[in-house]
């Protein structure tokens, strides 16, 4: 691996010769492969993965990297391919968050940490998952949909936009855009883009992001700060800056010695931080610290008046809303909303908080997108198919084999049994929902989203089955 000389000189001085040589040796080895399981997956199937990521209850190491594209359960959201070190956020949440919160994942794409947060936050919590770049926000929304939880809204905003939601969030995760030193083994492009000047620029940008959104974190709230880089400028020195300039307190996460996590590398600084270094921990480079915002935590009234915009009347909308309510299980828990093109469902308990966000933020997905309005018909969406709230008793369903599943995910025509009822049919693979088709007897319309389809024409020699 041809690393920049400025990087090797600095990092050797930072870590010491022995630890630096361990790191460099590890970077020459193949990266570890890990996934995080979703509770959609069949527990018996998931039990084949026994190499547990020690700091993540649902994290598993794989012995090799399969072609995930050709595993239907990957597309169904049964697991997320995620770097093991970054799963450590679970320890921060479980150590300090024990009651329902409103949380913000500020720089969330492609969605690994957001899907994780949505699963481990206490019940009744709400997660706002934000991405600054519009194209990446669409990828984020896709991955949130695949994961299937109903407690997330996806936004596309700049950090400064969150100033308007003063003291709104109890937990804020800032996985900062950084110089990417921890990804050198995983992404050769990161090596070519590295420079001392870029490190300085990233560190300054990280401080700007924190300054822009600091007011949206409530007094006593938690900031989880993370990067995938090694230098102290973007890590410990920024944590020290947060303490000095923003008045936060660094707090300690309980860990196990055999996790081999490295601590603070900044001289004359003794606050707790958590570094994952290849060669010591099984994963890529990762840095995390948890800080508590100053001020006394208080009970906040998070009720806000809903922004009731007048909408043009939609023919048959009452009937469509009734149908949409039948598409989801436990429909009484949800409030249905429509923009005239789609119908979405949000949990009623989150209505006031989402109404406040809607006034200030650009929301691109809220809760479950149930269906697309087509005249007087409601076409169920892929978001509904993969949601844990889909009412499987309402829809006819058919379990398909591996070859059919791959064809479906390529958006090809699927031939159903002649006994299959006409109308929308939920296809499943190994009893896990995969998506909808519209059965018209002599043919079917594949309703899988065009932009999600498998574009590769390769046919795998054998079934890809991670679970």
C-alpha positions in Angstrom: 0.0 0.0 0.0 1.6 3.3 -1.2 0.7 5.7 1.6 1.5 9.4 1.5 4.8 10.2 3.2 3.3 13.0 5.3 0.7 10.6 6.6 3.2 7.9 7.6 5.5 10.5 9.2 2.7 12.0 11.3 1.0 8.7 12.2 4.3 7.1 13.3 4.9 10.0 15.6 1.4 9.9 16.9 1.1 6.2 17.6 4.7 5.2 18.3 6.8 2.8 16.2 5.3 -0.5 17.5 1.6 0.5 17.1 2.3 2.1 13.8 4.0 -1.0 12.4 1.0 -3.1 13.6 -1.3 -0.7 11.8 0.6 -0.7 8.5 0.9 -4.5 8.6 -2.9 -4.8 9.1 -3.6 -2.4 6.2 -1.8 -4.8 3.9 -4.1 -7.6 4.9 -7.7 -8.2 3.6 -10.3 -6.2 5.4 -12.8 -8.0 7.7 -16.4 -8.3 6.4 -19.3 -7.8 8.8 -23.0 -7.5 8.7 -25.7 -6.3 11.2 -28.8 -8.4 11.4 -32.4 -7.1 11.3 -35.1 -8.9 13.2 -36.9 -9.5 9.9 -34.5 -12.4 9.3 -35.5 -15.9 10.3 -33.8 -16.6 13.6 -33.0 -20.1 12.6 -31.3 -18.9 9.4 -29.5 -16.2 11.2 -28.1 -18.6 13.8 -25.6 -19.9 11.1 -23.6 -16.7 11.8 -21.9 -17.3 15.1 -18.8 -15.0 14.9 -20.3 -12.1 16.9 -19.0 -8.5 16.8 -18.4 -8.2 20.6 -19.7 -4.6 21.0 -22.9 -5.1 18.9 -25.6 -7.6 19.8 -26.6 -8.1 16.1 -23.2 -7.7 14.5 -21.6 -10.7 12.8 -18.3 -11.2 11.1 -18.3 -13.2 7.8 -15.5 -15.5 6.8 -15.5 -14.2 3.2 -17.2 -11.5 1.1 -20.1 -12.9 -0.9 -21.7 -11.0 -3.8 -24.4 -9.4 -1.7 -26.1 -8.1 -4.8 -27.3 -11.6 -5.6 -28.7 -12.4 -2.1 -32.5 -11.6 -2.1 -32.5 -11.2 1.7 -30.0 -8.4 1.4 -32.5 -6.5 -0.8 -35.3 -7.4 1.6 -33.4 -5.7 4.5 -32.7 -8.8 6.5 -29.2 -7.5 7.2 -27.0 -4.4 6.6 -23.4 -4.7 5.3 -21.6 -2.5 7.8 -18.1 -2.0 9.0 -17.8 -3.6 12.5 -16.0 -0.7 14.3 -18.8 1.7 13.5 -21.3 -0.6 15.3 -19.8 0.6 18.6 -22.5 3.4 18.7 -24.6 0.7 20.3 -22.6 0.9 23.5 -23.1 4.7 23.6 -26.8 4.4 23.3 -27.3 1.5 25.7 -25.0 3.1 28.3 -26.8 6.5 28.4 -30.2 6.4 26.7 -32.9 4.6 28.7 -36.1 6.5 27.9 -37.8 7.6 24.7 -35.9 10.4 22.9 -36.0 12.5 19.7 -32.7 11.8 18.0 -30.9 13.3 15.0 -28.4 11.5 12.8 -27.0 14.6 11.1 -24.8 13.2 8.3 -26.6 9.9 7.8 -26.1 8.5 4.3 -25.9 5.8 3.2 -27.8 4.7 6.4 -25.7 2.2 8.4 -25.8 4.1 11.6 -29.4 5.3 11.1 -30.7 1.8 10.6 -28.8 0.8 13.7 -30.1 3.7 15.8 -33.7 3.0 14.7 -33.3 -0.5 16.2 -31.6 0.3 19.5 -33.2 3.5 20.6 -35.7 3.0 23.4 -39.3 2.2 22.3 -41.3 5.2 21.4 -38.3 7.2 20.2 -38.2 9.1 17.0 -35.2 9.4 14.7 -34.6 12.2 12.2 -32.1 10.9 9.6 -30.6 13.7 7.6 -28.3 13.9 4.6 -26.9 17.1 3.2 -26.5 15.9 -0.4 -29.7 15.4 -2.3 -28.6 12.3 -4.3 -27.2 10.7 -1.2 -30.4 11.5 0.7 -32.3 9.3 -1.8 -29.9 6.4 -1.1 -30.5 7.0 2.6 -34.3 6.9 2.1 -33.9 3.6 0.2 -31.9 1.9 2.9 -34.2 3.2 5.7 -37.2 1.7 3.7 -35.4 -1.6 3.4 -34.8 -1.8 7.1 -38.5 -1.5 7.7 -38.8 0.5 10.9 -41.6 3.1 11.3 -39.9 5.5 13.7 -37.7 7.4 11.2 -38.2 10.4 9.0 -35.6 11.2 6.3 -34.6 14.9 5.7 -32.3 16.7 3.2 -31.0 19.8 5.0 -27.9 21.7 5.8 -26.6 21.6 9.4 -27.5 25.3 9.9 -31.2 24.5 9.1 -31.5 22.8 12.4 -30.9 26.0 14.3 -34.6 26.7 13.9 -35.4 23.6 16.1 -33.8 25.0 19.2 -33.3 22.5 22.0 -35.3 19.9 20.1 -33.1 16.8 20.1 -32.1 14.7 23.1 -29.4 12.8 21.2 -27.4 14.0 18.2 -25.1 11.7 16.2 -22.5 13.5 14.1 -20.6 11.0 12.0 -18.4 13.7 10.5 -17.2 14.0 6.9 -13.5 13.5 7.4 -10.2 12.8 5.7 -11.0 9.1 5.7 -7.6 7.7 6.9 -9.5 4.8 8.6 -10.8 3.7 5.1 -7.4 3.4 3.4 -7.7 -0.4 3.3 -11.3 -0.3 2.2 -11.1 2.5 -0.4 -7.9 3.3 -2.4 -9.5 6.5 -3.6 -9.2 7.8 0.0 -5.4 7.5 -0.2 -5.2 9.6 -3.4 -7.4 12.3 -1.9 -5.4 12.6 1.4 -3.3 15.6 2.2 -2.3 17.6 5.2 -4.3 20.5 3.8 -7.4 18.4 3.5 -7.0 17.2 7.1 -6.9 20.8 8.3 -9.9 21.7 6.1 -11.9 18.7 7.4 -11.2 19.6 11.0 -12.4 23.2 10.4 -15.5 22.0 8.6 -16.3 19.7 11.5 -16.3 22.6 13.9 -18.5 24.6 11.6 -21.0 21.8 11.4 -21.1 21.6 15.2 -21.4 25.3 15.6 -24.3 25.4 13.1 -26.4 22.7 14.8 -25.4 23.0 18.5 -28.5 25.0 19.4 -30.8 22.1 18.3 -29.4 19.8 21.0 -31.2 20.2 24.3 -29.4 21.0 27.6 -28.2 17.8 29.1 -28.5 16.1 25.7 -25.9 13.7 24.2 -23.6 14.4 21.3 -22.1 11.3 19.8 -19.1 12.4 17.7 -17.4 10.0 15.3 -15.0 9.9 12.4 -13.2 7.3 10.3 -9.8 8.8 10.6 -6.7 8.6 12.8 -5.2 12.0 13.3 -5.9 14.0 16.5 -6.8 17.2 14.7 -10.1 15.8 13.6 -10.5 13.7 16.7 -9.2 14.6 20.2 -8.4 18.2 19.3 -12.0 18.7 18.1 -13.3 17.1 21.3 -11.2 19.5 23.3 -12.6 22.3 21.3 -16.1 21.2 22.0 -15.4 21.2 25.7 -13.7 24.6 25.7 -16.0 26.4 23.2 -19.3 24.7 23.6 -19.2 23.8 27.2 -19.8 20.1 26.9 -18.5 17.3 29.1 -16.9 14.2 27.8 -18.4 11.0 29.4 -17.0 7.5 29.6 -18.5 4.4 28.0 -18.0 1.1 29.8 -16.0 -1.3 27.6 -14.3 -4.7 27.9 -10.6 -5.1 27.9 -10.6 -7.8 25.3 -12.2 -5.5 22.8 -8.7 -3.9 22.4 -10.0 -0.4 22.0 -7.3 2.3 22.0 -7.7 5.4 24.1 -6.7 9.1 23.9 -3.6 9.7 21.8 -3.4 13.5 22.5 -0.6 14.5 24.8 -1.7 16.2 28.1 -5.3 15.2 27.5 -7.0 12.6 29.7 -10.7 12.6 28.6 -12.1 9.2 27.4 -12.3 8.5 23.6 -12.5 5.3 21.7 -10.2 4.4 18.8 -10.5 1.3 16.7 -7.2 0.6 15.0 -6.8 -2.2 12.4 -4.3 -4.8 13.8 -5.7 -4.3 17.4 -9.4 -4.4 16.8 -11.1 -6.4 14.0 -12.5 -3.7 11.8 -11.5 -0.5 10.0 -10.3 2.8 11.6 -12.9 4.5 13.7 -13.0 7.2 16.4 -15.9 7.9 18.8 -16.5 10.1 21.8 -19.6 10.9 23.8 -20.3 14.4 25.2 -23.1 15.8 27.4 -24.2 19.3 26.7 -24.1 21.7 29.6 -27.2 22.9 31.3 -29.8 21.2 33.3 -31.9 18.6 31.5 -35.6 19.6 31.8 -38.9 18.2 30.8 -39.7 19.7 27.5 -43.1 20.2 25.9 -42.6 18.9 22.5 -46.1 19.5 21.3 -46.4 21.9 18.4 -49.3 23.1 16.4 -49.6 21.1 13.2 -49.2 23.1 10.0 -52.5 22.4 8.4 -52.2 23.3 4.7 -55.3 23.5 2.6 -55.1 20.9 -0.1 -57.1 20.5 -3.3 -59.8 17.9 -2.9 -58.8 14.4 -4.2 -61.5 12.3 -5.7 -62.2 9.3 -3.5 -59.6 10.2 -0.9 -61.6 9.0 2.0 -61.9 5.6 0.4 -58.2 5.5 -0.4 -57.3 6.4 3.2 -59.6 3.6 4.5 -57.8 1.2 2.1 -54.4 2.5 3.2 -55.3 1.8 6.8 -56.1 -1.8 5.9 -52.7 -2.2 4.2 -50.9 -1.9 7.6 -51.2 -4.0 10.8 -52.4 -2.2 13.9 -53.6 0.7 11.8 -55.0 2.4 14.9 -51.4 3.3 15.9 -50.9 5.4 12.8 -51.9 8.8 11.4 -52.3 8.8 7.6 -51.1 11.8 5.6 -51.2 12.5 1.9 -49.6 15.0 -0.5 -52.1 14.1 -3.3 -49.6 11.7 -4.9 -48.8 9.2 -2.1 -50.2 8.2 1.3 -47.9 7.8 4.2 -48.3 6.5 7.8 -46.6 8.0 10.9 -47.0 6.8 14.4 -49.6 9.0 16.2 -47.3 9.5 19.2 -44.8 11.2 16.9 -47.3 13.5 15.2 -46.4 16.7 17.1 -42.7 16.3 16.7 -43.0 15.5 13.0 -45.3 18.5 12.5 -42.5 20.7 14.0 -39.9 19.2 11.7 -42.2 19.7 8.7 -42.3 23.4 9.3 -38.6 23.8 9.4 -37.0 21.0 7.4 -37.2 19.5 3.9 -38.7 16.1 4.6 -38.3 13.5 1.8 -39.7 10.5 3.6 -41.8 10.1 6.7 -42.6 6.8 8.4 -44.0 4.3 6.0 -44.9 5.3 2.4 -48.0 3.1 2.0 -49.1 3.6 -1.5 -49.1 5.7 -4.7 -52.4 7.3 -5.7 -53.3 6.4 -9.3 -56.7 7.9 -10.0 -59.1 6.1 -7.7 -56.7 3.3 -6.9 -53.9 3.0 -4.4 -50.9 1.0 -5.5 -48.9 -0.4 -2.6 -45.3 0.7 -2.5 -41.9 -1.1 -1.9 -41.7 0.8 1.4 -44.8 -0.9 2.5 -43.7 -4.3 1.3 -40.5 -4.1 3.4 -42.1 -2.4 6.4 -42.5 -4.5 9.6 -46.0 -3.0 9.7 -47.2 -4.5 6.4 -50.5 -6.4 6.9 -49.6 -9.7 5.4 -53.1 -11.0 6.0 -54.6 -8.4 3.7 -52.6 -9.3 0.6 -52.5 -12.5 -1.4 -48.9 -13.7 -1.3 -46.7 -16.2 -3.0 -43.3 -17.5 -1.9 -40.9 -17.7 -4.9 -37.7 -19.5 -5.4 -34.2 -18.1 -5.7 -34.1 -17.8 -9.5 -37.5 -16.1 -9.5 -36.4 -13.7 -6.7 -33.4 -12.6 -8.7 -35.5 -12.1 -11.8 -38.0 -10.0 -9.7 -35.2 -7.9 -8.4 -34.1 -7.2 -12.0 -37.6 -6.0 -12.6 -38.3 -8.9 -15.0 -41.7 -10.5 -15.5 -42.6 -13.1 -12.9 -45.0 -16.0 -13.8 -47.3 -16.9 -10.9 -49.4 -20.0 -10.2 -52.7 -20.0 -12.0 -54.5 -20.2 -8.7 -53.0 -16.9 -7.5 -55.7 -14.2 -7.1 -55.8 -11.2 -9.4 -54.7 -7.8 -8.0 -51.7 -6.9 -5.9 -49.7 -9.9 -4.7 -46.9 -9.8 -2.1 -44.0 -11.9 -3.2 -41.9 -13.5 -0.5 -38.6 -15.3 -0.5 -38.0 -17.8 2.3 -41.2 -16.3 3.8 -39.6 -12.8 3.9 -41.5 -10.0 2.0 -39.6 -9.0 -1.2 -42.1 -6.7 -3.0 -45.3 -6.5 -5.0 -46.5 -7.5 -8.4 -49.9 -6.8 -9.9 -51.4 -10.1 -11.2 -53.7 -9.8 -14.2 -54.1 -13.5 -14.8 -52.3 -13.9 -18.1 -49.4 -11.7 -17.1 -48.0 -9.7 -14.1 -46.7 -6.1 -13.7 -43.5 -6.1 -11.7 -43.9 -3.2 -9.2 -40.3 -3.3 -8.0 -38.8 0.3 -8.1 -36.9 0.9 -11.3 -34.1 2.7 -9.5 -33.6 -0.2 -7.1 -33.3 -2.9 -9.7 -30.3 -5.2 -10.1 -28.5 -3.9 -13.1 -25.9 -6.6 -13.5 -26.7 -9.3 -16.1 -24.4 -11.7 -14.4 -25.9 -15.0 -13.3 -24.3 -16.4 -10.2 -23.1 -20.0 -10.4 -24.7 -20.8 -7.1 -27.2 -19.3 -4.7 -25.9 -16.5 -2.6 -27.2 -17.1 1.0 -25.6 -15.1 3.8 -28.4 -16.2 6.2 
